[in-house]
Amino acid sequence: MKPGIKLVPKKGEINVNTDGAVIENIDLVGDIRVEANNVTIRNVRVSGPQGGDINNWGILQWVGYHGLTVEDSEIVGSSTTEMRTGIMDPGGVVNVRRCNIHGISKHGIDTTQGVIEDNYIHDPFWFAAADGELDSIRISGSPDNGTSLLIQHNTLIDTNTVNGAISMFETDGGQPTRVTMEGNYMATWGFCIFAGGASAPTSYIVAKDNVFGAKFKDGYSYVTEWNRHGTGNVWSGNTWEDGRPAPLI
């Protein structure tokens, strides 16, 4: 959040339908649904309303739209009313910068394309109804043609539940590709990186210069399901937080 700026309280769902719109300086109890291109959301706080069963997202860019930027904002869930995804993107490119996302029950950010940088995603809440699919960043399938996903300089922490910091999965016939993870700090109780499948046709998955915390549940570590033979897949310069190399094993 930008210091010194007073946030205006609001409640309910904000629907954004104008290309290029700017939503800013709001303390919202509810959610934001974007059905327009090149929208900017900045310096907002989004928290879920109390008393319901599920809030599916804090911010959503809907199918068929692209270019959303979310920056300098906070998205926070509750221990009593589940917020499943902080920023959900079944649409096109989304850019998320300098955001504080916490208290989420499934995915901090869910996208396949864009830029995710300088964010702090941490301390999710456990809800049985969310099936334990706790990921700071979830990549489901492949990006659109000509796009990619850059994940850099984020701090991703959950040392209380079995989860992933960055998880990649095949979805609807799409296979993770063109994902770069660089210079992130990840501390989890489950795997830091779930890399899409040890023999799956992942490609151009690059993990370099990331730092891993050392609090893992028995049987877990910093990476699993990495395809060593995938075209363009690179593992380089990753370390434990005490400086020891973290090689592929």
N, C-alpha and C positions, 0 to 999 in steps of 0.2 A: 504494500500500500504506500502511496505517496504521502509523506508527512505534511502536516499542516493544512490538509484539505478536509473540509467537513463533508461527511457522507449524508445523503438525504435518505431517510428511511422509506421503504416501500414494501408492500406485500403482494403476493400473487405471482402469476406468470407474466413475464414480459415477452411479447411476440415481436420479433424484428423482421419486417417485410420490405425494407427499403435498402437497395444496394448502397454500400458505402456508409451506412449509418454508424454513428459513434454512440456507445452507451458508456457513461462514466459517472463516477462520484456518487454511487448508490450503495446503500446498505439494504440488501434485498432479502426478505424471508420468502422464499419461493424458488423460481427457476427462470432461466432465459432460454427461449427457443428461437433459433436463427433460421429463417427461410429466405435468405437473401445472400448476395455475394459481397465479399470484401468488407465485411462488418468488423469494427473494432470495439472490443470491450476492455476497458481499462479502469483501474482504481475503483473496483467494486468489491463488495463482500457479498457472497451468496451463501445463505444457510437454509437448510430445509425446515419447513414448518413442523411443529410438534404435533403429536397426536395421531398421525396417520400410520399406516403399516410400512409403506415404501415410498421414497422419492427416487425415481429412476435416474435422475441426473441433476446436476447443478446448472450446467450450460450444455446445450445441444446444437450442433450444426447438422441440419437435416439433409437427407439424401437429395442429390442434385444441386447442392450449393457448395461454394468453395471460398477460400480466401479469408476465413475467420482468423483474427488475431485477438488473443486474450493475454493481457499483460498487467503486471503490478497489481494483482488481485488475489483475493483469498476465497477459497471454497471450503466450507466446513460442514461436516455431517454431525449427527447427534448420536449419543449412546442409547437413546430411547426410540428414535424414529430413523430407520435405515435410509441412508443416501447411497445408492449403488455405485454411481460413476460421477466423478467430479466434472470432467469435460469429455463428452461423448461425441464422436465424429464418424457417422456412417456416410458422410458426404466427401468432399474433396480436401484439398490442402488446408491444414490448420496450423497456426503458429502460436505456441504458448511460451511466454517468457516471464521470468521473475515472479512466479505465482507461488502461493503457500496453500497447498491442498492437503487436507487432513480430515480424519474422522470418516473416511469413506469405507464402504463395506465390500466393494468388488474391485473397481479399477479407478485409480487416480485420474489417468488420461487413457482414453481408448481411441486409437487412430492408426492408420497405416502410412500416412504421408504428411510431410510438413517439417517443422522445426520445433523441438522441445528443448529449451535451454534455460539454465540458471534458475530452475525451480526447486522448491523444497516440498517433497511429497512424503508424508510420514504418518505414523500412528493411526492406522485404520482401526475401526471397530469391528469386532467379530459378531456376525449374525448367522445363525444356522441356516436361515432361508436363502442366504447368498451362496450356499454350496461350497464355501471355503475358497472361492476363486479370487483370492486377494492378490492383486498385482498393482504396483505403483504405476507401471506403464504396460498396457496390453496392445499387442499388434495381432490382428486377426486377419490373416490372408495377405494378399499382395497389394502394393500401391497401384494407382492408375498409371497407364503408359506415360512415360516422360517425367514421372515424379519419383520421389524417394523420401526417406525419413531420416532426419539427423537428430540424435539424442545426445546432447553435450552439456557438461558442466552442471549436472543436476545432483542433488543430494536426495537419495532414496532410502528411507529408513523404516524398517518394521522388525523389531527384534522380539516381538511378543506373539506373533501368529505364524503359522507355516504358510509361506507365500513366496512370490517372486518379485524382484525389483523390476525386471524387464522380461516379459514373456511373449513368445512368438508362437502362433498356432496356424495350422492350415484351416481355412474356413471357406465354405462354398466353392471349393475347387481352386482357391487361391493359395499360393505358397509364399511364405515370407521371402522377400528379396529387397535389395537396395536399402538396407538398414545400417546406419553407422552409429555406433555407441562409443563416444570418446570423452575421456576426462571426467567421468562421473564417479561419485562416491556412493557405494551401495552397501548397506548393512541389513541383512535379513536373517530370519530364523529358518527359512527354506532356501531354495536356490536363488542366487542373485540373478542369473540369466538362464532362462529356459529357451533354448536356441532353435526350436522348430522341428527337431528330429535328427537323430544321429545318421540315418540313411535317407532322410527325406531330401527332395531336390531343392533345398534352400540355395540361394546364390547371392553373392555380394553382401554377405553379412560381415560387417567389420567391427571388431571390438578391440580398441587400443587405448592404452594409457588410462584405464579405469582402475580404481582402488576399491578393494573389498574389505569390509569388516569381518570379524572372526567369530561371531556368535551364531553358530549354526546348530540346528537340531541334529541328532545322530542320523547319519546317512545322507546328509545334505552338504552342499559346498557351493562354490561360487558359479559353477556352470554345469549344465547337463544338456543332453540332446544336441550337441554340436556336431555338425557334419564337416569333418576334416577335409573331405574331398569335393565339397560343393564349389562350383565355379566362383572365383572371386572371394571366397570366404577367408577372412584374415583374423588371426588372434595374435596381438603384438603389444608388448610393453605393459601388460596388466600386472598389478602387484597386490599383495596384502597390505593392510594399513601400516604395518611395521617396516615396509620396504622390501620384504622378500618377494621374489618373482612368483607370479601366479600362472603357471603354464597349463596348457591342456594336458590332462592326465589320461 
